[in-house]
């Protein structure tokens, strides 16, 4: 079935690839971004009325627009922009009767990269891991997930998939060992392959669960050549190991995404 899929943040690093993947799959992409571009609707996602008009009568909405780091802008700008944008996107979908929404979340919804001293309760980290986020970016992503919970509760049949991406890069080899193995990595040497993430994001548009589902979308290997079990023992010796850490396997468990989205990262 051919779908009409609206994409916010369509001009971004991931957004461009998602739009291309939508079209490659034979669907229609409605590109939405605040940056003017050919065949794109100019819209700031913090403007609820403008976003509602831009989304229109789509079959699914992919919400990617966000400030992706707390480092370069004031904390209140990062937090408020992201939280307002995610709520507006969910509300626009609900108002238009769009029952499938895919949202860009982050592994930082539980804390990690931007935490002073990240806390992990166990390895491998799955979607049930408690959140200990401290920074405005991670907090905004956690709050977006809570918004999705509320929207699903308020609208029977409404489906939301929150994809917890990690550092989005095109390939592992050129980034291997750029993070030192003799120092702890706050985000556990993790990453997400860009093209695979785009393909999985499009597949998520075809899933209608009538619920809010959170999925880790993280590569199956780390960005370190040091064995994962050795990294855990050296830098996180007090964290319980609940799944085998063989070879350079990721510290993040993405098995749920493999089952639901045929995740191949």
Secondary structure as GFF3:
##gff-version 3
##sequence-region A 1 265
A	DSSP	beta_strand	4	8	.	.	.	ID=ss1
A	DSSP	alpha_helix	13	24	.	.	.	ID=ss2
A	DSSP	beta_strand	28	33	.	.	.	ID=ss3
A	DSSP	beta_strand	40	42	.	.	.	ID=ss4
A	DSSP	alpha_helix	48	55	.	.	.	ID=ss5
A	DSSP	beta_strand	60	63	.	.	.	ID=ss6
A	DSSP	alpha_helix	75	96	.	.	.	ID=ss7
A	DSSP	beta_strand	100	106	.	.	.	ID=ss8
A	DSSP	three_ten_helix	107	110	.	.	.	ID=ss9
A	DSSP	beta_strand	122	123	.	.	.	ID=ss10
A	DSSP	alpha_helix	136	154	.	.	.	ID=ss11
A	DSSP	beta_strand	159	165	.	.	.	ID=ss12
A	DSSP	beta_strand	168	169	.	.	.	ID=ss13
A	DSSP	three_ten_helix	173	175	.	.	.	ID=ss14
A	DSSP	beta_strand	192	193	.	.	.	ID=ss15
A	DSSP	alpha_helix	194	204	.	.	.	ID=ss16
A	DSSP	beta_strand	212	217	.	.	.	ID=ss17
A	DSSP	alpha_helix	228	235	.	.	.	ID=ss18
A	DSSP	beta_strand	240	241	.	.	.	ID=ss19
A	DSSP	alpha_helix	255	261	.	.	.	ID=ss20
###
